[in-house]
Amino acid sequence: AYAGQTAATQQLSLRLDRFYEFAQGPTIKLAAHRLGIQQQVLSRNIARLEADLGRSLVERKHMSTTLSPAGVALCRAILRERRRQELRRRAEATAATLNERR
């Protein structure tokens, strides 16, 4: 997923992927479990992403977290980009199949 990217871009992509998984809910603990990482690692990833972007992505309250408006907007942008990439992959696969038939 990260081939051809610089190390810094790979790290940002990883943090975005992890943030998106967190946003799927319902808790940071379960998101960390789905990702196969410790909760503290995921929390640090989200905090670093917030620092990178200069925006609060998560509203932290006693024993709960919710997405901030910026977090919701980022999730929508990530989803749009994932859909765009999937459409590109499908188009390339279709073109390759058509070329093989010639």
Secondary structure in CASP SS format (residue, H / E / C, confidence):
PFRMAT SS
TARGET T0000
AUTHOR 0000-0000-0000
METHOD secondary structure of the structure
MODEL  1
A C 1.00
Y C 1.00
A C 1.00
G C 1.00
Q C 1.00
T C 1.00
A H 1.00
A H 1.00
T H 1.00
Q H 1.00
Q H 1.00
L H 1.00
S H 1.00
L H 1.00
R H 1.00
L H 1.00
D H 1.00
R H 1.00
F H 1.00
Y H 1.00
E H 1.00
F H 1.00
A H 1.00
Q C 1.00
G C 1.00
P C 1.00
T C 1.00
I H 1.00
K H 1.00
L H 1.00
A H 1.00
A H 1.00
H H 1.00
R H 1.00
L H 1.00
G C 1.00
I C 1.00
Q C 1.00
Q H 1.00
Q H 1.00
V H 1.00
L H 1.00
S H 1.00
R H 1.00
N H 1.00
I H 1.00
A H 1.00
R H 1.00
L H 1.00
E H 1.00
A H 1.00
D H 1.00
L H 1.00
G C 1.00
R C 1.00
S C 1.00
L C 1.00
V E 1.00
E E 1.00
R E 1.00
K E 1.00
H C 1.00
M C 1.00
S E 1.00
T E 1.00
T E 1.00
L E 1.00
S C 1.00
P H 1.00
A H 1.00
G H 1.00
V H 1.00
A H 1.00
L H 1.00
C H 1.00
R H 1.00
A H 1.00
I H 1.00
L H 1.00
R H 1.00
E H 1.00
R H 1.00
R H 1.00
R H 1.00
Q H 1.00
E H 1.00
L H 1.00
R H 1.00
R H 1.00
R H 1.00
A H 1.00
E H 1.00
A H 1.00
T H 1.00
A H 1.00
A H 1.00
T H 1.00
L H 1.00
N H 1.00
E H 1.00
R H 1.00
R C 1.00
END
